Amino acid sequence: MTVTLVLVIAMAVLFSCGVYLLLERSLTRMLLGFLLLGNALNLLLLTMSGAAGDPPIGKSADGIADPLPQAFALTAIVITFAVSAFLLALIHRSWRLSRADEVEVDEADVAIRQDRQDPADDDPELAEEDDAAPRDPKAPEDEDDPHVSAPHDTDREQAHP
């Protein structure tokens, strides 16, 4: 195995572990995943720069490596450090406020996702059928819908004197 192949395998492992950790709900694991992705990106940039051991600037044009990926790697290091410091500050603040570093489920995001998965969005005939049928707030399928307002207490008092 050559040195480049070992770097490519290490880069692939770092990318896959980084993406896996970014998908977790824990902010600390997200930070570790971001750091792994940053290191994998640096390996990618340095692997693309040319053969190992070639100087970026030399006397002959035969063995010159490209200095641009090395400059990109340095920039990526600085950006990774800055974003990591910001994430670490968020983790610290979250720990101080709630003694947890878990990301909570946002109810508005769940409602938007459910609206986008509605088959009536794709088929206009289904949308017309949905508009024709009134929604029953007591029905189990409409019970969790945040867009349907609950009946007021005055409506209940008028219906049941």
Salt bridges, closest charged atoms under 4 A:
GLU24 OE1 - ARG29 NH1 3.49
ASP115 OD2 - HIS147 NE2 2.79
ASP142 OD1 - ARG135 NH1 3.78
ASP145 OD2 - ARG135 NH1 2.70
ASP153 OD1 - ARG156 NH1 3.81
